């Protein structure tokens, strides 16, 4: 087999074999970060996926966008570094390992802490690399030689230093506050790990007797309160009413005697109580409700005085005042709910909910049924309990100030800009950040306690003991929130706290962060806080927030709905290039991506079209170019295609600068499909002189380079097969045509394209065979048009299928008119079609389309429809309206052609 034969492209484009071959080659040859010590840096860090994770469609979007950027900057000659790694994912990983233990009739508590952690490391070695392999399948050109893990020793050193420094600066402290407590996992969890579900629940009303003979203005001796969580009344510490609510003015500062416990609790004035909601009186349980916690603080109740009636398993325990009756102690929280309701009903303190039956008779119920927004732990799967406990907190309000200033000044640019308002709103009202978790797997908090309660924080136990003198110390058993360590990702991955680390000096700050908007606060904002505090500089200059990938109907994907799409399945079916191009084409700033498998298939067809075009070029002696600059060209078609390259490169550069991935994908798609494959190749067929071969080879090279960030596999394969190269496409040079758009050539070729395209469309509309040959007339053409026609007889004959264009009046009789530039070309139809019948057919179809168009326009202009209809129904109506509008325009044009 000759070298030339070996390089011939296969007849069929097969993504699977190409992808496996090229990814392994790139990685083995260190091509994801070629040696470019003197080049300008460009740096991004990937949002580290959980080590337990597998690639989902959101990862596919997020990492595709990053890979497009990093490949683009690498082609532009930058020292492009894409930092890759995984997150130790405290809760998720501990759950996975414990689940495996349960399957073997084993459990975590059978081991020491150290023994269990060894089991986790064993699991990571065996099973923790799933997602990194899947990122490779997507084509992510990450620097795997420096793969990071948030529990690596160097990363742990950074985490411990940050904790100790923040503690010594007074920015980390221990406090008693409410947290989201997961009774199944027995740990505090972040807001991100809480999902709100709509649950069918109840709304109960109870009478709380006023103490000391006090009555309301209307003579009642009690206050009615309403609640969805009756069990918490065992730890009530107040009843709140609005200060301006005249019904309760006379009893503010007085007391009620709490049922069951007999606890005397004050009636306090607080604007949290809404006079228009329920009875206007609200029971306050500061140890078990986030709003009540704040009301309690305003009422002067210190956190260490707030009553806690639940243990870590959410079972009832005795409170500090010892007033909960023994019969309730040990009850699971929902059993306690039933018991409390039963006791209050038995004591006549339950206010029934009254409805009427079909006969109009009043019927009493214990409670009013309601749909309750209920928090669940996304991993434990049980109802989250607001729980009062001692935890470690970061003073986020102080750390938030610098990032706020950075976004205001433009030092950090948020794209799309519309997210700035959300960013400011959260950062300016930020709450203390709970960073402790009651787990074994994670970065253990570097704090030690003496028996007298004194706390010693240090980087090592030896340092803590030195601070404590000869006091006996016990280490804090908690670990740090996963987000605490991942907040250090932009600089700890580059060698910090070694401030002289070469990578840190060159690649911090990062240039860009690509992130889903859903982790703006949990990760992005915290990176900004820690980066600006410890590095005194922004972590990245630009933050790009993309949307979610939704199901085709716009619904959020979820396993329970059964509408989750597996990106690996799409790669198996259509290839990674097709999925990547789909993600880019659909990523429009500020909008979610709707999954559409037909479009993924369409982009597979796009890759196939390019493959076939390259095969055509190869079979006609068109090979790799030896020049970055455009070759010399004399013919209009060659000048035109060079100008199209110039315009496409400019459009791509502008889109990438603005992070308009959809615009970038559209620019290269339109150029490849329309300009090159559909028109240029058609126009040069049969005219393969040396100039045309040189230009075609150069243009095809430019296509491969421009398309490479989006479709790396097919482009690298084509690059390797089209001729001798100095290196792989992944490290080629970004196009620099060193040419201008030739306006006259552009006008000439666009005139030909308009003539050919419009004539072909007219034939379809009139039912003429595509290959039918016609004769055309153009009286009094402009000099420019006459010149175009005179210079291009071969293209007009071969592609427009016109025997001639006569510069004379058309003969009398039926004819159609076809536009091209300033020309209105007349094509006789006598003997070809029944003009009267064709006019009648077109008129009937036009009337039908206009009727549908107008009906849909009326429906869409009706506020009742737009406000009440489902989003997918509105989207369909808009799509149908656009279709019928376009059809009406087309049919009207066809009628006009017939005169």
N, C-alpha and C positions, 0 to 999 in steps of 0.2 A: 504494500500500500504506500503510495507516495505521500509526502507531507501535504501536498495540495488536496489530495483526496481525504486525508485524515481531518482536514480543517473544514471540509464541506459540511454545511448545516444539514441536520436531519430534516426530512420532509415534515415531520410532526413535532410540534413544540410540546415537550414533556417536562413540566415544572419539577416534579419530585426528584428525578435524578440530578438535575442541574443544581437544585438547592442544596442537597447533601454534599455534592462535590465542592461547590464554591465556598460554603461556609467553613468547612474543614480547612480548605486551602487558606482562606483569609486569616483564620485564627492561628493556624500552625506557622504562618509566615509573619506574624506580628503586624499585620496590615491595618488593624484597627487603631493602632497608634504608632505610625511610622516615626523613625527618628528624625525630628525636626527641631533641634535645640535652639536654632536662631529664629524660628518662625514665631509670629505673634500667637499668643495662646487663645484658645476658645474652649470653654469648659462648661459642661453640664453634669449634674448628678442625677441619677435615676431615683425616683421615689422608691426606697428599698421595699420590695414585696416581702410579705411574711415568709419565713423559711418553711412554713407549713403549706404555703399556697400552691395553686396551680393556675395556669394562665386563663383568665377570663376575658370577656370581650372588652371590658374597661381597660385592663392591662394592654390589650392589643392596640387600642386607640392611643393611650398615653405613650407607650414605647415606640409606636410607629412614628408619631410626631417628633419625638426626640431623635429617632434615627434619621429621619429626613433632614433635620437641622444639622446633626453632627456629620453626616455624609456630605452635605452641601458645603459646610465649612472646611472639611478635610480636602475636598476638591478645590477649594479656593486657597489652598496652601497653608492653612492654619495648623498650629500644633494642637490638634483637636483631641481633647480628652473627655471621654464619657465615663464617669465613675460609676461602677456597678457594684452591687452588693445586696445582701438580704438582711432583714430585720429579725431579731431573735423572737419577737412576738410572744411576750411573756405568757399571757392567758392562753392564746391559741395553742402554743407549743406544749404547755403543761397539760392542757386538756387532751391533746392527741396522744401524748405518752401515757397519761393515766388511763385513757380509753383502751389502749393496747394492753396495759397491765390488767385491767378488768377482764379482758377477753381471755387472759391466762389465769384467772382467779387470783390475781395479785393486786396490790394497791400501794400507793405512795407511802402511806404511813408504816409500811413494813420495813422501810429503809430510813437511814439517817438522811438528813438534808443533803450531805455530800454524796451519799450513795445514790439518791434519786437524781441528782444533777449529772452524775456519771451516766445514768441511763438515758438522760436527755441528749447528752453528747453522742452516745452510741446511736441513738435514733437519727440525729442530724447526719452522722457519717454515712448511715445506710439509706436514709430516705429524704434528707433535707435539700436535695439538689434538683427536685422535680422542676421547679419553675425556671431555674437557670437554663436547663436544657430546652425548655419550651420557648424562652426568649431567643435562643439561638435559632430555633425553627422559624421564628418570625423575621429573622435576619438582622437582629440588633447588633450593631458593630461596637460593642462595649469593650473596654480595656480589661479583659478577663485576667490578664497577668497580675492585676492589682485588685482582684475581687475582694470585697470587704464583707465583714460580718459584725453586727453591733455588739457581739460578745467576744470579739478578738481581743487579745491582751492589750494591744496599743489603744484600742477604742475604749476598753474598760478604764485604762489610765486617764483618758480624757474625761470620761464621765465622772469619775471620782473627783478629779481636780475641779471640775465645774461645780459639783455639789459643795465641796469644801469651801471653795472661794465664795460662792454665793452665800453660804452660811456665815462665813466670817465677815461678809459685807452687810449682813442683816437682811439679805434678800431671800433666804430660805429659813423657815421657822416651823415649829411644831405647834399645832393648834387643834382645838376641839370644835369641829364643825360638822354639818351634815354632808354626807356623800351619797352617791348612787351605790347602794350595796346590793351585791348579787348573792342571795342566800344559798344558791347552789354552789357557786364557785368560792364563796366565803371571802370575797375581796371587794374593795372599792373598784369601780370602773369609771371610765370617762364618759362624757356625754355622747361621744362618737359611738361607743359600744352599747348605747341605749337606743332601742327602736320603739317608736310609739305605735301601738296597735289600737284599733277600735274594738272594744269589748262590750258585750251586752252586760250592763251592771244595774245598780239600783241607787236611788236617792232617798235616804231615810231622813225623817224629821223627828227630833226629840225635844222634850220639855226639860229645861234645866231650871230647877227651882231657885228663886231668889232667896238669899239668906237674910236673917235678922228682921223678918217681917216687912221687908222692902217690897213695894209694888211698882208697876209701870204706871204711866199717866192714865192708861185706860183701865186700870184696876187689876190687871193680871199679876199673878204672883210668880210668874216664870217667864223665861225667855226661850223662844223656839229657835233651835239651830238645825242646820241641815248638813249632811255629810254623805260621801260615798264610801267612807272607810270607818264604820262605827267602832271597830276595835281600838282605834287610836284614842278614843275618848278616855280610856283608862289612864292616859298620860297627859290629858288636857291641863293647861296651866293658865288659861285666860279665855274670855269671850270678847271679841272685838266688835265694836260698832263704829259707824262713821261719826266723826265729831259734829257734823251738821244734821244728823238724823234726829229730828225732834221726838220721835217715838222713844228714844233711849237716853235723851239728855239727862233726865233726872236720876239715872242709875249709874252713870259713868263714875267710876271710883268705888262703887259698891261691889258686892260679891254674889256669886251663885254657889250653891252647894252641889258639887258634881255628883250625879247619881252613881251608884255602885261603890265608888271609893269614899264618898263623903268629903272629898277635898274641897276646901274653900278656895275659889279662884276669882280673880278680879275681873271686872268689866272695864275694858280699856278703850280709849278712843284712838282709832287708827283709820287712815284713808284706804287701807286695804279692803275694808268692809264696804261693799257696794250696796247702798240703800235700795237700789232697784233690783237686786239679785236675791231671790229667795226671800227670807225674812229680814234681811239686812244685818243679821247677827251671825258672826262666824266663830266657830270653836277654834281655839288656837292650841296646837300641839307642836311646840317649837322643836322638839326632839325627833319629829317624824314627818315634817313637811317643810319644803324649802321656803315657801312664802311665810309660813308660820314662824320659821326660824328668824326671819328678818323682823316680823312683827314683835316677836318675843324680845329681840335685842332692843328695839325701839321702846318697848315697855319696861326696860331696865332689867331683864332677866339675863344673867350672864350664862355663857355656854356651859360652864361647869355646873350650873344649877338646873339646867334643863333636864327633864325626866326622860329616861330611855327605858322603854317597856319591852324591848325585843333583844334577843341574843343574836349571835351570828347566823343561826339557822332560821331566824324569824319566828322563834317561839317566844311566848310571853314569859318575862322574868319580872321579879319584884323591882319596883322603883325605889328611889332614895328615901321617900317618905313612908314606905312600907304599907301603903293603903290599898294595894290591889288585893282583893280577896283570894284566898288560897285556891278556890275552885277554878280560877282562870290561869293560874301559874302552870307553865309547861304546855299550854295549848298552842298548837300551830296557828299562825296568824288568821287564817281563814276560818278555822274552827272557832277561834276566839270571836270573830265577827258574828257568827251565828249565836254564840253564847251571850254576847252583849245585847244583841237585838232581842233575844228571848227574854233576858232579865228585864230590860227596859219596858218591853211589852207587858210583862207580868206585873210590873210596878205601875202600869198606867201612864208611863212617860213617853210612849211611842205615839206620835201624831199620825193617824192613818192617812193614806192617799186615797181620795174618794173619786170614783168614776161612776158613770151611769151605764146600765145594761140596755139591751134592746127595748125593754119595756119602759125605760125611763127611770128605773129604780136605782137609788144610790147603792154602790157596792164599795166596801172598804178593803183596802190592801195595805200590807205592811209598808210598802215602799213604792215609789214611782219608778218604773223601768226607764233606764236611760242608756244611751251609748256613751261609754266612758273612754276617754283617751288615756290608755294605760301603758306605762313604761315597762318594757321587757328587756332583759339582757340578751344581746344578739347571739351570745355564745352559750350561756347557761340555759336560756330559753324559759326562765321563770320571771315572775313579776319583780321588778326592782323595788327595793325598799329604801326610802330616804332614812339614813341611819346616822346617829350622832356618835362620832368616834374620834379618837386622836389620830391625826395624820400629819404628814409633812406637806408644807405648802410653799410655793414660790410666789413672791410679791410681783405678780405679773403686771400690775398697774405701773410700777416703776420701769420695768424692762420694756413696756410697750411704748414709752415716750419716744425713743430714738427711731424705731420703725415708723411711727406715725409721722415724724418730721421727715424721714427719708422719702416716704410716699408723697407727702405734700410738696417737697422740693423737687421731685423728679429723680432723685438718686436711685429710687426703686420705681420702675415703671410697671404698672399693672395693666395687662392686656387680657380682655377688653377693659377699657377704662371704666365701664359701668360698674365693675366690681369694687371700685374705690369706696363708694358710699357704704357698701356692706362692710368693708374692711375697717373704715373709720368708726362705724357704729359699734362694732364689736370691740375694737381695741380701746376706744374711749370709755367703754363701760365694762371693761374686763374685770373678772372676778379672780380671787386667789386661785392658783392652779394647784390642785391636789396631785402630788407626784409619788405618793407611796401606794404600794399594792401588797396585798397579803398573799404573796406567792413564794415559791422556792426558786423558780427559774427566772433569772434576770440579774440586773446589777444590784447587789445587796447594798443597802443604805449604809454609808460609812459613819455610823453614829453608835456610841456606846453609852450605857446608862450605869450610873452608880446606884447603890441601894437607896440613897437619899433623894433620888430622882434627878440629880444633876446630869446634864447631857454633855458628852465630849465628842466633837466631830473632828475627824482627822483622816488623812489619806491611808494610814495604816494603823493596825492595832497597837503597834509599838509607840507611834506618835500619840495616840489617844491615851495610852497608859502613862506616858510621860506628862501629859497635861493633867491627868487625874492624880498623880502622885501614887500613894499606896492604897488608893480606893479600889475595891474589887469592881470589875466592869463586866457588863453583859451586852453583847452586840444586838442592835436592832434586828429583828427577824424579817422585816419587810424588804421588798425590792422596789426599784424605781419604775415608774410608769414608762412603758416602751417609748412614748413620745418624747420623754426627757432625753433619752440617748439619741434618738433619731434627729432631734433638734440640732445636734452637733455635726450632722452629716456633711455639710459643705466644707468644713475645715478639719474635722477630726479624720476624715478619709484622706486628707492631704498631708498628714503627719503631725498636726497639732496634738499635744502642746509643745512640740519642738518647733519653736518659732523660726529656726533657721532651716527647716526642711525645704529642700529645693522646690518640690511640687507646690508647697504652701505659698512660697514666695512668688511663684510664677502663675499659679492657677487660682489664687484667691484675690479678689472675689470671683465667683463663678460669673459667667456671662448671662446665663438663662436658667430658669427653672420652669419645667413644664409639669403641670399638676392638675388634677381634677379639682373643680371648685369646692367639692365636698370636704376636702382636707385643708382648705384655706386657713382655718383657725387652728386645727389640731396639729398641723405640721408646718405649713408655710409661715404663719405668723410667729410660731415659736422658733423656727430657724432664724427669722429676722431678729427676734429678741436676743437670742444667744449669740448670733454672729456679730451683731453690733455691740453687744456688751463685752465680749471677749476679744474680738478682732478689731474693734473700733472702726469697722467698715461694713457696708452692706454685704450680705452673703451672696447676692446675685443682683445684676443690674436690671434684669427684666423678669417679670413673673407672668407666665402665660397660663390662663385658667381655661380649660376646655370643659365641655358639657358631658353629660352622660350618654351612653349608648342605650337607646330604648328599642323596644320591639317595634315591628313594622307599623303597628297601629298607634304608636306613641306611648304605650303603657310602659311603666317601669318594669324591667326584667326581674323576675324572682322565681326561685325554684318552686314555690307554692303555686304560682300561676302556670308553670310549665312552659314559659316562653323564653327561657334562657338559651342563648346561642353559644355553642362551643367554637371558639376561634380555630382550634386545632382541627376540628372537623371541616371547617371551611378551607383551611390550608390543604388538607388531604384532597379535597374535591376540586379546588380551583387554583391552588398554589398560593404561596405567601405573597408574591408580587401583586396578585389581584386583590387580596384582602387589604394589603397596605395601601394600594391606590384608592380603594373604596374609602378607607378611613380618611385619607387626605382630602379627597374630593368632597366628602360629606361634612368635613370639619369647618363649619362656618362660625365665626366668632359670636359668642353669646347665645348659641343655639345648641340643643342636644342633637345627637346623631340618631337618625331612625334606621334601624337595620333593614336592609333590602338585599336578599340573596340574589335576586335577578341582576342587580347592579354589580355585585361581586362577579357573577358570571360574565357580565358585560365587559368588565375590565380584564378578565381572562381572555376574552375575545380580542380585546385591544392588544394584549401581549402577543397573541397569535397573529394578528394583522401585522404588527411590527416584524415578527419573525418571518412571515411570508415575504414582506417587503425586502428584508435583508437577504433572503434566499434569492429573490429576483435580482437584486443588485449583484450578489455574488456570482450568479450564473451568467451575468452580462459583463463580467470582468471588472466590476466596481469593487475596489479594495480599500483598506485602511488608508487614511490620509497621513501625510508626513508633515503637515503644517497645522499649527494652532490658528494662525490667521487664515482668512478666507482666500481661496485661489483666485487668480485673475479670471474674469468672466466677460464675454462679449455678447452672448445671446441674451435676449430679454428674460427667458425663462430661468436661466442660471443666475442672472443678476437679481431676479425677483426672489428666488428661494434663498439666496444669501441674505437679502434684506429681511426676509421672514425670520431667519435665524437671529439676526440682529435685534429685531423687535421682540422675539420670544425670550431671548436672554435678558433683555431689559425688563420685560414683564415679570419674568421669574425672579430676578433680583429685587424688584420692587415688592413683589408679593412676599418673598422671604424676609425682607427687611421689616415689613409690616406684620409678619406672622399670619398672613392670609393663606393658609394651606389650601383652601378650596380654590382660590384664584390662581395659585401656583400650579395646582393639578390641572385646572381648566386650560391654562396657557399652554402647557406642554402637550396635553391631550389633543387640543384643537390643532396645534401645529403638526403633530405626528399623524393624526388620523386624516385631517382635511388637507392641509398644505402639502405634506410630503407624500403620504400613501395614496390619497385620492387624486391629487392634481399633478404634483410634480412628476411622479412616476408615469402617470398617464401621458403627460405632455412630452416626456423625453423618450417614450418608447419608439424604438426604431431609429433613434438619433444619438447613438452612443459614440460620439467623437471623443477625443482625448480631453477636451475641456469639460464636457459633460460628465465623463467618468471621474475626473478630479473633483469637480464640484459635488457630485452625488456622493462620492466617498467621504468628502469632508463634511457634508451635511449629515450623513448618517452617523458619523463620529460625534458630531455636536448633539445629535438626538440622544445617543447612548449616554453621554456625559450628563446632559440636562435631566434625563429621565432616571438616571442611576439612583439618586436619593429616594425616589419613590418606588422603583422596581429594580432593586440591586441585582437580583439573580439573572433574569433574562438579559439584562444589559451587559453584565460581565461575560456571560456566555457568548453573546454576539460579538463583543469586543475581542474576545480571544480567537474567534473563528474568521474574522474578516481581514486578517493580515498580520504582518510582523509588528510587534509593539515593543516599546522600551520597558513597559511594566503593566501591571494590572489596572483595570479601569478604576478600582476603588481609590487609587492614589494618582489618578490622571489629573490634568489641569482643567479647571473650569473654563468654559468657552471665552475666548477673547478674539472675536472675528476681525477686529481692526478694519472694519468696512462700514459703509453707510448704506442707508436705504436708497435705492435708485428709484426716484419718483416716477420717471417715465416707464421703466420696466414694470413697476408695480401696477401702474395704470393699465398697461397693455395686457398683462397676464390676467389681471382682475376682470378686464373686459371680456377676454376669452372665456374665463370661468363663468361669468354671468351669462354669456350667450349659451354656452354648452349646458349649464345647469338649468337655466330657464327653459330652454328648448326641450330638454329631457323631461322636465316637470310638466310642460304643456302637453307633451305626447301622452304621458300617463293620464292627465286630466281628460283628454279627449279620446282615450282608448286607442291611440295609434301604437303600433308595434315599436318598441325601442329602437330596433334596427332599421326602421323605414327611412328611406332617403328622401329628402325634400329639397326644394329650391327656394331661395329667399330673395327679397328685393329691398333695396335701401336707396331711395332717391335722395339726392343732395346730402351725402354724408359730410360731416366735418372733416377737415384735413387730417386731424389726429385719428379719427375712426377709420378713414380711408387707408391711412398708413398701416394701422393694425391689421386690417383685413388683407391688405396686399402682402404684408410680411408673413402671414400665418396661414397660407392656403392648406398646408398639410394637416395642421391641427383642426382647422375648420372642417375639412373633408373627413378626417378620420374620427374625430370625437363628436363634432356637432352633427355629423351625417348629412351635411349640406353639399349638394353638387356644386353649388355656387351661391355667392351673394352678388346679385346684379345691382349696379349703381343706376337704377332706373325705376320708374313707377311700376307697381305690380299690376298684372292684368286684372280686368274686372272679374268679380265673382267672390265667393266666400273665401275668407282668409282669417288667419289668426295673427296677433301681434305679439312680438317677443322683445323685451327690453334688454339692452346691454349698454352700460354707460350712458352716453347722450343719444344713443341710436334707438329708434323704434322700428324694428325689422319686421317686414310683412312676409308671411309664409302662406301662399295659396293652398286652399284645402279642397278645391273643386275635384270631385270624384273620389276623395279620400274618406269623407265622413258625411253623414246626413246632418247638415248644420242645424236645420230647424229642430230635429229630434234631440240633438245634443244640447241646444239652448234650452229646450223644454226640460230635459233631464237635470241640467245644472240649476235652472231656476227653481225646480221642485226641491232639490237637495238644499239649495241656499235658503229657501223659505223654512224648511224643517230645522236647519241649524240655527237660523235667526230666532225661531220660536223657542227652541231649547235654551239658547243663550239668554234671551230676555227673561224667560221664566226663572232661570237660575239667578240672574242679576236681581230680580225682584225678591227672591227668597233671601239672598245674601244681604240685601239692604233692609230686611225686616229685623229690627232689634230683638224681637221675641225669639226668632230662630237662632240668631247669633248668640244670645245669652243662655238659651235653654238647651240647645242641641249639644250632643256629645262632640268633643273636638274632632274625632275622626269623621263624623258626619259633615262637619263644617269644611274640613280639609277636602273631602270627596266632592262637595258641592263646588268649592273653588276650583278644583282640578277639572271638573266637568265643564264649568263655565269657561275656563281658559281653552279647553279643547274645542268647544262649540264656537267660541269667538274666532279662534284661529281657522277653523273649518269654514266659517262664514266668509272670512277674509279671502281664503284661498278660492272658494267657489265664485265669489264676486269677481276676483281677478280673472278667473277662467272665462266667465261670461264676457267680461270686458274685452278679452283677447279676440273673441269671436265678432266683436263690433256690434 
